[in-house]
Amino acid sequence: MEALIVSVIIFTLATFLGVELINRVPTTLHTPLMSGANAISGITIAGALIVAGGEHGWISTVLGFLAVVFAMVNVVGGYAVTDRMLQMFKRKPEQK
């Protein structure tokens, strides 16, 4: 039970720290940082799949599933934002 309480405290602190860090990043740096976040989320997905399928009990299965879902949302959103940014730099066809 003590390990669960410590884990919840660490998770809560990490959440607050992550929100503060993201809020302090200038807007011009969000898209370049998104590429790095996509790579990290790929690692998160792999770890979450291991946890979800690890037969450690139903709680770890549910939390692992939620981690997979949230990491996939992050990856898909990151690629969508990056693609949209790259579309802004493409040359427009000349109008006749």
N, CA, C and O atoms as a Tinker XYZ file with bonds, in Angstrom:
   384  protein
     1  N      0.822000   -1.192000    0.000000    73     2
     2  CA     0.000000    0.000000    0.000000    64     1     3
     3  C      0.869000    1.260000    0.000000    63     2     4     5
     4  O      0.535000    2.257000   -0.639000    81     3
     5  N      1.973000    1.199000    0.718000    73     3     6
     6  CA     2.878000    2.350000    0.778000    64     5     7
     7  C      3.471000    2.652000   -0.591000    63     6     8     9
     8  O      3.631000    3.817000   -0.957000    81     7
     9  N      3.795000    1.611000   -1.344000    73     7    10
    10  CA     4.346000    1.809000   -2.686000    64     9    11
    11  C      3.330000    2.482000   -3.599000    63    10    12    13
    12  O      3.701000    3.301000   -4.440000    81    11
    13  N      2.051000    2.145000   -3.442000    73    11    14
    14  CA     1.004000    2.766000   -4.248000    64    13    15
    15  C      0.896000    4.257000   -3.939000    63    14    16    17
    16  O      0.756000    5.071000   -4.851000    81    15
    17  N      0.960000    4.615000   -2.668000    73    15    18
    18  CA     0.877000    6.019000   -2.275000    64    17    19
    19  C      2.064000    6.796000   -2.826000    63    18    20    21
    20  O      1.892000    7.901000   -3.340000    81    19
    21  N      3.257000    6.238000   -2.727000    73    19    22
    22  CA     4.454000    6.895000   -3.259000    64    21    23
    23  C      4.341000    7.049000   -4.771000    63    22    24    25
    24  O      4.712000    8.088000   -5.316000    81    23
    25  N      3.834000    6.034000   -5.446000    73    23    26
    26  CA     3.671000    6.099000   -6.901000    64    25    27
    27  C      2.672000    7.182000   -7.302000    63    26    28    29
    28  O      2.901000    7.904000   -8.272000    81    27
    29  N      1.573000    7.302000   -6.570000    73    27    30
    30  CA     0.569000    8.325000   -6.870000    64    29    31
    31  C      1.152000    9.718000   -6.634000    63    30    32    33
    32  O      0.889000   10.633000   -7.414000    81    31
    33  N      1.932000    9.892000   -5.581000    73    31    34
    34  CA     2.565000   11.182000   -5.308000    64    33    35
    35  C      3.542000   11.545000   -6.416000    63    34    36    37
    36  O      3.553000   12.684000   -6.882000    81    35
    37  N      4.357000   10.595000   -6.843000    73    35    38
    38  CA     5.314000   10.849000   -7.928000    64    37    39
    39  C      4.583000   11.187000   -9.220000    63    38    40    41
    40  O      4.984000   12.102000   -9.939000    81    39
    41  N      3.517000   10.459000   -9.518000    73    39    42
    42  CA     2.728000   10.731000  -10.721000    64    41    43
    43  C      2.134000   12.136000  -10.675000    63    42    44    45
    44  O      2.163000   12.854000  -11.674000    81    43
    45  N      1.601000   12.528000   -9.532000    73    43    46
    46  CA     1.003000   13.850000   -9.384000    64    45    47
    47  C      2.047000   14.951000   -9.559000    63    46    48    49
    48  O      1.804000   15.932000  -10.261000    81    47
    49  N      3.189000   14.790000   -8.931000    73    47    50
    50  CA     4.257000   15.782000   -9.077000    64    49    51
    51  C      4.750000   15.866000  -10.518000    63    50    52    53
    52  O      5.004000   16.958000  -11.027000    81    51
    53  N      4.885000   14.722000  -11.171000    73    51    54
    54  CA     5.328000   14.713000  -12.568000    64    53    55
    55  C      4.303000   15.401000  -13.472000    63    54    56    57
    56  O      4.676000   16.083000  -14.427000    81    55
    57  N      3.030000   15.226000  -13.179000    73    55    58
    58  CA     1.985000   15.882000  -13.960000    64    57    59
    59  C      2.079000   17.394000  -13.825000    63    58    60    61
    60  O      2.055000   18.109000  -14.827000    81    59
    61  N      2.186000   17.887000  -12.596000    73    59    62
    62  CA     2.308000   19.330000  -12.389000    64    61    63
    63  C      3.579000   19.887000  -13.031000    63    62    64    65
    64  O      3.554000   20.962000  -13.629000    81    63
    65  N      4.675000   19.166000  -12.909000    73    63    66
    66  CA     5.923000   19.610000  -13.518000    64    65    67
    67  C      5.804000   19.661000  -15.035000    63    66    68    69
    68  O      6.257000   20.622000  -15.657000    81    67
    69  N      5.203000   18.645000  -15.637000    73    67    70
    70  CA     5.022000   18.622000  -17.087000    64    69    71
    71  C      4.170000   19.770000  -17.582000    63    70    72    73
    72  O      4.488000   20.384000  -18.600000    81    71
    73  N      3.088000   20.070000  -16.876000    73    71    74
    74  CA     2.223000   21.178000  -17.268000    64    73    75
    75  C      2.979000   22.504000  -17.185000    63    74    76    77
    76  O      2.869000   23.338000  -18.084000    81    75
    77  N      3.737000   22.699000  -16.125000    73    75    78
    78  CA     4.504000   23.937000  -15.973000    64    77    79
    79  C      5.569000   24.070000  -17.061000    63    78    80    81
    80  O      5.762000   25.156000  -17.608000    81    79
    81  N      6.254000   22.987000  -17.376000    73    79    82
    82  CA     7.287000   23.044000  -18.417000    64    81    83
    83  C      6.690000   23.378000  -19.775000    63    82    84    85
    84  O      7.237000   24.204000  -20.506000    81    83
    85  N      5.586000   22.752000  -20.115000    73    83    86
    86  CA     4.980000   22.992000  -21.420000    64    85    87
    87  C      4.445000   24.415000  -21.517000    63    86    88    89
    88  O      4.532000   25.038000  -22.575000    81    87
    89  N      3.896000   24.932000  -20.430000    73    87    90
    90  CA     3.377000   26.302000  -20.458000    64    89    91
    91  C      4.477000   27.345000  -20.603000    63    90    92    93
    92  O      4.208000   28.456000  -21.058000    81    91
    93  N      5.695000   27.018000  -20.230000    73    91    94
    94  CA     6.794000   27.985000  -20.299000    64    93    95
    95  C      7.585000   27.912000  -21.607000    63    94    96    97
    96  O      8.493000   28.715000  -21.819000    81    95
    97  N      7.259000   26.973000  -22.476000    73    95    98
    98  CA     7.958000   26.853000  -23.762000    64    97    99
    99  C      7.370000   27.869000  -24.736000    63    98   100   101
   100  O      6.151000   27.934000  -24.895000    81    99
   101  N      8.227000   28.671000  -25.397000    73    99   102
   102  CA     7.706000   29.632000  -26.381000    64   101   103
   103  C      6.998000   28.914000  -27.531000    63   102   104   105
   104  O      7.334000   27.781000  -27.873000    81   103
   105  N      6.022000   29.589000  -28.112000    73   103   106
   106  CA     5.202000   29.006000  -29.176000    64   105   107
   107  C      6.041000   28.566000  -30.373000    63   106   108   109
   108  O      5.728000   27.559000  -31.007000    81   107
   109  N      7.094000   29.303000  -30.687000    73   107   110
   110  CA     7.914000   28.959000  -31.862000    64   109   111
   111  C      8.678000   27.655000  -31.675000    63   110   112   113
   112  O      9.133000   27.065000  -32.655000    81   111
   113  N      8.823000   27.201000  -30.456000    73   111   114
   114  CA     9.551000   25.955000  -30.216000    64   113   115
   115  C      8.646000   24.737000  -30.080000    63   114   116   117
   116  O      9.144000   23.615000  -29.985000    81   115
   117  N      7.338000   24.927000  -30.068000    73   115   118
   118  CA     6.438000   23.799000  -29.837000    64   117   119
   119  C      6.568000   22.719000  -30.913000    63   118   120   121
   120  O      6.639000   21.535000  -30.585000    81   119
   121  N      6.600000   23.109000  -32.195000    73   119   122
   122  CA     6.631000   22.103000  -33.249000    64   121   123
   123  C      7.948000   21.337000  -33.292000    63   122   124   125
   124  O      7.911000   20.114000  -33.429000    81   123
   125  N      9.112000   21.984000  -33.184000    73   123   126
   126  CA    10.345000   21.191000  -33.142000    64   125   127
   127  C     10.398000   20.253000  -31.933000    63   126   128   129
   128  O     10.918000   19.141000  -32.026000    81   127
   129  N      9.869000   20.698000  -30.821000    73   127   130
   130  CA     9.860000   19.825000  -29.644000    64   129   131
   131  C      8.877000   18.674000  -29.797000    63   130   132   133
   132  O      9.033000   17.631000  -29.163000    81   131
   133  N      7.853000   18.864000  -30.647000    73   131   134
   134  CA     6.860000   17.821000  -30.867000    64   133   135
   135  C      7.496000   16.596000  -31.508000    63   134   136   137
   136  O      7.089000   15.471000  -31.221000    81   135
   137  N      8.486000   16.794000  -32.372000    73   135   138
   138  CA     9.162000   15.658000  -32.998000    64   137   139
   139  C      9.865000   14.801000  -31.951000    63   138   140   141
   140  O      9.812000   13.572000  -32.005000    81   139
   141  N     10.518000   15.455000  -31.007000    73   139   142
   142  CA    11.155000   14.716000  -29.918000    64   141   143
   143  C     10.135000   14.039000  -29.028000    63   142   144   145
   144  O     10.360000   12.927000  -28.552000    81   143
   145  N      9.019000   14.703000  -28.802000    73   143   146
   146  CA     7.959000   14.114000  -27.980000    64   145   147
   147  C      7.373000   12.881000  -28.654000    63   146   148   149
   148  O      7.004000   11.921000  -27.978000    81   147
   149  N      7.286000   12.900000  -29.987000    73   147   150
   150  CA     6.782000   11.721000  -30.699000    64   149   151
   151  C      7.704000   10.525000  -30.493000    63   150   152   153
   152  O      7.230000    9.403000  -30.313000    81   151
   153  N      9.000000   10.752000  -30.516000    73   151   154
   154  CA     9.944000    9.653000  -30.298000    64   153   155
   155  C      9.816000    9.111000  -28.873000    63   154   156   157
   156  O      9.836000    7.899000  -28.660000    81   155
   157  N      9.687000   10.005000  -27.916000    73   155   158
   158  CA     9.535000    9.572000  -26.528000    64   157   159
   159  C      8.213000    8.834000  -26.341000    63   158   160   161
   160  O      8.148000    7.854000  -25.598000    81   159
   161  N      7.159000    9.301000  -27.012000    73   159   162
   162  CA     5.867000    8.628000  -26.899000    64   161   163
   163  C      5.912000    7.229000  -27.507000    63   162   164   165
   164  O      5.210000    6.329000  -27.047000    81   163
   165  N      6.725000    7.046000  -28.526000    73   163   166
   166  CA     6.900000    5.698000  -29.072000    64   165   167
   167  C      7.484000    4.759000  -28.042000    63   166   168   169
   168  O      7.074000    3.602000  -27.948000    81   167
   169  N      8.432000    5.243000  -27.273000    73   167   170
   170  CA     9.008000    4.428000  -26.192000    64   169   171
   171  C      7.953000    4.177000  -25.116000    63   170   172   173
   172  O      7.868000    3.082000  -24.560000    81   171
   173  N      7.156000    5.197000  -24.831000    73   171   174
   174  CA     6.087000    5.050000  -23.846000    64   173   175
   175  C      5.083000    3.989000  -24.287000    63   174   176   177
   176  O      4.619000    3.194000  -23.469000    81   175
   177  N      4.751000    3.975000  -25.560000    73   175   178
   178  CA     3.811000    2.976000  -26.079000    64   177   179
   179  C      4.364000    1.573000  -25.891000    63   178   180   181
   180  O      3.640000    0.669000  -25.475000    81   179
   181  N      5.637000    1.389000  -26.192000    73   179   182
   182  CA     6.244000    0.069000  -26.016000    64   181   183
   183  C      6.199000   -0.363000  -24.544000    63   182   184   185
   184  O      5.841000   -1.501000  -24.242000    81   183
   185  N      6.559000    0.538000  -23.639000    73   183   186
   186  CA     6.512000    0.212000  -22.212000    64   185   187
   187  C      5.104000   -0.048000  -21.727000    63   186   188   189
   188  O      4.880000   -0.953000  -20.924000    81   187
   189  N      4.140000    0.744000  -22.211000    73   187   190
   190  CA     2.749000    0.562000  -21.799000    64   189   191
   191  C      2.194000   -0.766000  -22.293000    63   190   192   193
   192  O      1.419000   -1.416000  -21.592000    81   191
   193  N      2.585000   -1.168000  -23.487000    73   191   194
   194  CA     2.143000   -2.476000  -23.990000    64   193   195
   195  C      2.692000   -3.613000  -23.134000    63   194   196   197
   196  O      2.003000   -4.600000  -22.879000    81   195
   197  N      3.931000   -3.465000  -22.697000    73   195   198
   198  CA     4.528000   -4.491000  -21.828000    64   197   199
   199  C      3.784000   -4.558000  -20.497000    63   198   200   201
   200  O      3.500000   -5.643000  -19.989000    81   199
   201  N      3.471000   -3.388000  -19.938000    73   199   202
   202  CA     2.750000   -3.347000  -18.657000    64   201   203
   203  C      1.334000   -3.891000  -18.823000    63   202   204   205
   204  O      0.865000   -4.667000  -17.990000    81   203
   205  N      0.647000   -3.486000  -19.900000    73   203   206
   206  CA    -0.738000   -3.909000  -20.100000    64   205   207
   207  C     -0.848000   -5.417000  -20.295000    63   206   208   209
   208  O     -1.829000   -6.022000  -19.863000    81   207
   209  N      0.133000   -6.027000  -20.933000    73   207   210
   210  CA     0.071000   -7.462000  -21.194000    64   209   211
   211  C      0.903000   -8.296000  -20.245000    63   210   212   213
   212  O      1.140000   -9.476000  -20.503000    81   211
   213  N      1.353000   -7.700000  -19.146000    73   211   214
   214  CA     2.278000   -8.391000  -18.256000    64   213   215
   215  C      1.674000   -9.284000  -17.202000    63   214   216   217
   216  O      2.403000   -9.846000  -16.385000    81   215
   217  N      0.348000   -9.434000  -17.192000    73   215   218
   218  CA    -0.305000  -10.302000  -16.202000    64   217   219
   219  C      0.069000   -9.937000  -14.769000    63   218   220   221
   220  O      0.365000  -10.809000  -13.953000    81   219
   221  N      0.051000   -8.622000  -14.470000    73   219   222
   222  CA     0.366000   -8.159000  -13.116000    64   221   223
   223  C     -0.892000   -7.823000  -12.335000    63   222   224   225
   224  O     -0.806000   -7.297000  -11.226000    81   223
   225  N     -2.033000   -8.111000  -12.882000    73   223   226
   226  CA    -3.297000   -7.787000  -12.236000    64   225   227
   227  C     -4.110000   -6.856000  -13.110000    63   226   228   229
   228  O     -3.607000   -6.300000  -14.086000    81   227
   229  N     -5.362000   -6.693000  -12.751000    73   227   230
   230  CA    -6.264000   -5.913000  -13.584000    64   229   231
   231  C     -5.954000   -4.424000  -13.535000    63   230   232   233
   232  O     -6.200000   -3.713000  -14.510000    81   231
   233  N     -5.419000   -3.939000  -12.422000    73   231   234
   234  CA    -5.103000   -2.513000  -12.319000    64   233   235
   235  C     -3.991000   -2.144000  -13.297000    63   234   236   237
   236  O     -4.079000   -1.132000  -13.992000    81   235
   237  N     -2.958000   -2.960000  -13.345000    73   235   238
   238  CA    -1.868000   -2.652000  -14.277000    64   237   239
   239  C     -2.321000   -2.805000  -15.728000    63   238   240   241
   240  O     -1.829000   -2.096000  -16.606000    81   239
   241  N     -3.236000   -3.707000  -15.984000    73   239   242
   242  CA    -3.765000   -3.854000  -17.343000    64   241   243
   243  C     -4.537000   -2.606000  -17.753000    63   242   244   245
   244  O     -4.373000   -2.107000  -18.866000    81   243
   245  N     -5.381000   -2.101000  -16.851000    73   243   246
   246  CA    -6.169000   -0.902000  -17.152000    64   245   247
   247  C     -5.257000    0.306000  -17.306000    63   246   248   249
   248  O     -5.402000    1.073000  -18.257000    81   247
   249  N     -4.314000    0.484000  -16.378000    73   247   250
   250  CA    -3.401000    1.628000  -16.464000    64   249   251
   251  C     -2.512000    1.535000  -17.701000    63   250   252   253
   252  O     -2.227000    2.548000  -18.339000    81   251
   253  N     -2.077000    0.335000  -18.038000    73   251   254
   254  CA    -1.282000    0.151000  -19.255000    64   253   255
   255  C     -2.075000    0.484000  -20.502000    63   254   256   257
   256  O     -1.553000    1.102000  -21.430000    81   255
   257  N     -3.347000    0.073000  -20.526000    73   255   258
   258  CA    -4.210000    0.395000  -21.661000    64   257   259
   259  C     -4.392000    1.904000  -21.788000    63   258   260   261
   260  O     -4.301000    2.453000  -22.886000    81   259
   261  N     -4.649000    2.576000  -20.662000    73   259   262
   262  CA    -4.804000    4.028000  -20.692000    64   261   263
   263  C     -3.516000    4.717000  -21.150000    63   262   264   265
   264  O     -3.563000    5.712000  -21.874000    81   263
   265  N     -2.373000    4.188000  -20.728000    73   263   266
   266  CA    -1.097000    4.759000  -21.160000    64   265   267
   267  C     -0.920000    4.604000  -22.670000    63   266   268   269
   268  O     -0.423000    5.513000  -23.335000    81   267
   269  N     -1.321000    3.469000  -23.205000    73   267   270
   270  CA    -1.234000    3.263000  -24.656000    64   269   271
   271  C     -2.138000    4.262000  -25.377000    63   270   272   273
   272  O     -1.725000    4.868000  -26.365000    81   271
   273  N     -3.363000    4.436000  -24.892000    73   271   274
   274  CA    -4.311000    5.348000  -25.539000    64   273   275
   275  C     -3.776000    6.777000  -25.515000    63   274   276   277
   276  O     -3.768000    7.450000  -26.547000    81   275
   277  N     -3.326000    7.252000  -24.345000    73   275   278
   278  CA    -2.846000    8.635000  -24.242000    64   277   279
   279  C     -1.577000    8.854000  -25.058000    63   278   280   281
   280  O     -1.417000    9.912000  -25.668000    81   279
   281  N     -0.679000    7.885000  -25.083000    73   279   282
   282  CA     0.539000    8.029000  -25.873000    64   281   283
   283  C      0.218000    8.036000  -27.367000    63   282   284   285
   284  O      0.846000    8.768000  -28.132000    81   283
   285  N     -0.752000    7.228000  -27.787000    73   283   286
   286  CA    -1.138000    7.221000  -29.199000    64   285   287
   287  C     -1.790000    8.547000  -29.596000    63   286   288   289
   288  O     -1.562000    9.044000  -30.699000    81   287
   289  N     -2.593000    9.116000  -28.709000    73   287   290
   290  CA    -3.181000   10.429000  -28.986000    64   289   291
   291  C     -2.062000   11.455000  -29.165000    63   290   292   293
   292  O     -2.125000   12.304000  -30.054000    81   291
   293  N     -1.042000   11.372000  -28.316000    73   291   294
   294  CA     0.090000   12.296000  -28.410000    64   293   295
   295  C      0.847000   12.117000  -29.722000    63   294   296   297
   296  O      1.204000   13.103000  -30.367000    81   295
   297  N      1.091000   10.892000  -30.118000    73   295   298
   298  CA     1.830000   10.629000  -31.359000    64   297   299
   299  C      1.034000   11.103000  -32.573000    63   298   300   301
   300  O      1.575000   11.794000  -33.436000    81   299
   301  N     -0.238000   10.740000  -32.646000    73   299   302
   302  CA    -1.056000   11.126000  -33.795000    64   301   303
   303  C     -1.203000   12.645000  -33.853000    63   302   304   305
   304  O     -1.083000   13.241000  -34.923000    81   303
   305  N     -1.460000   13.269000  -32.713000    73   303   306
   306  CA    -1.564000   14.722000  -32.688000    64   305   307
   307  C     -0.260000   15.399000  -33.068000    63   306   308   309
   308  O     -0.264000   16.414000  -33.763000    81   307
   309  N      0.849000   14.843000  -32.616000    73   307   310
   310  CA     2.154000   15.404000  -32.956000    64   309   311
   311  C      2.439000   15.335000  -34.438000    63   310   312   313
   312  O      2.945000   16.290000  -35.028000    81   311
   313  N      2.113000   14.197000  -35.043000    73   311   314
   314  CA     2.325000   14.092000  -36.487000    64   313   315
   315  C      1.385000   15.012000  -37.255000    63   314   316   317
   316  O      1.776000   15.572000  -38.279000    81   315
   317  N      0.160000   15.178000  -36.782000    73   315   318
   318  CA    -0.778000   16.076000  -37.459000    64   317   319
   319  C     -0.285000   17.525000  -37.396000    63   318   320   321
   320  O     -0.348000   18.252000  -38.388000    81   319
   321  N      0.204000   17.938000  -36.225000    73   319   322
   322  CA     0.717000   19.305000  -36.078000    64   321   323
   323  C      1.960000   19.501000  -36.938000    63   322   324   325
   324  O      2.101000   20.528000  -37.602000    81   323
   325  N      2.862000   18.523000  -36.930000    73   323   326
   326  CA     4.076000   18.624000  -37.733000    64   325   327
   327  C      3.738000   18.686000  -39.218000    63   326   328   329
   328  O      4.331000   19.473000  -39.956000    81   327
   329  N      2.781000   17.854000  -39.667000    73   327   330
   330  CA     2.382000   17.871000  -41.068000    64   329   331
   331  C      1.769000   19.211000  -41.441000    63   330   332   333
   332  O      2.037000   19.742000  -42.519000    81   331
   333  N      0.957000   19.752000  -40.563000    73   331   334
   334  CA     0.352000   21.060000  -40.839000    64   333   335
   335  C      1.414000   22.146000  -40.931000    63   334   336   337
   336  O      1.331000   23.031000  -41.784000    81   335
   337  N      2.407000   22.082000  -40.059000    73   335   338
   338  CA     3.480000   23.070000  -40.115000    64   337   339
   339  C      4.263000   22.944000  -41.418000    63   338   340   341
   340  O      4.604000   23.955000  -42.032000    81   339
   341  N      4.551000   21.721000  -41.845000    73   339   342
   342  CA     5.299000   21.526000  -43.085000    64   341   343
   343  C      4.503000   21.992000  -44.300000    63   342   344   345
   344  O      5.088000   22.458000  -45.278000    81   343
   345  N      3.174000   21.873000  -44.252000    73   343   346
   346  CA     2.335000   22.363000  -45.355000    64   345   347
   347  C      2.460000   23.872000  -45.516000    63   346   348   349
   348  O      2.316000   24.392000  -46.623000    81   347
   349  N      2.724000   24.571000  -44.431000    73   347   350
   350  CA     2.867000   26.025000  -44.503000    64   349   351
   351  C      4.108000   26.435000  -45.286000    63   350   352   353
   352  O      4.152000   27.531000  -45.844000    81   351
   353  N      5.116000   25.568000  -45.335000    73   351   354
   354  CA     6.362000   25.913000  -46.014000    64   353   355
   355  C      6.413000   25.444000  -47.454000    63   354   356   357
   356  O      7.376000   25.749000  -48.159000    81   355
   357  N      5.411000   24.713000  -47.914000    73   355   358
   358  CA     5.387000   24.267000  -49.307000    64   357   359
   359  C      5.063000   25.433000  -50.212000    63   358   360   361
   360  O      4.306000   26.334000  -49.852000    81   359
   361  N      5.657000   25.398000  -51.405000    73   359   362
   362  CA     5.354000   26.436000  -52.389000    64   361   363
   363  C      3.972000   26.212000  -52.940000    63   362   364   365
   364  O      3.556000   25.086000  -53.210000    81   363
   365  N      3.276000   27.307000  -53.098000    73   363   366
   366  CA     1.937000   27.232000  -53.674000    64   365   367
   367  C      2.068000   27.228000  -55.184000    63   366   368   369
   368  O      2.939000   27.904000  -55.731000    81   367
   369  N      1.209000   26.469000  -55.872000    73   367   370
   370  CA     1.263000   26.460000  -57.352000    64   369   371
   371  C      0.939000   27.838000  -57.890000    63   370   372   373
   372  O      0.077000   28.549000  -57.373000    81   371
   373  N      1.647000   28.187000  -58.929000    73   371   374
   374  CA     1.428000   29.504000  -59.538000    64   373   375
   375  C      0.075000   29.557000  -60.203000    63   374   376   377
   376  O     -0.331000   28.634000  -60.910000    81   375
   377  N     -0.610000   30.644000  -59.967000    73   375   378
   378  CA    -1.932000   30.812000  -60.583000    64   377   379
   379  C     -1.787000   31.462000  -61.938000    63   378   380   381
   380  O     -0.952000   32.348000  -62.116000    81   379
   381  N     -2.595000   31.029000  -62.903000    73   379   382
   382  CA    -2.546000   31.566000  -64.267000    64   381   383
   383  C     -3.729000   32.438000  -64.533000    63   382   384
   384  O     -3.862000   32.980000  -65.630000    81   383
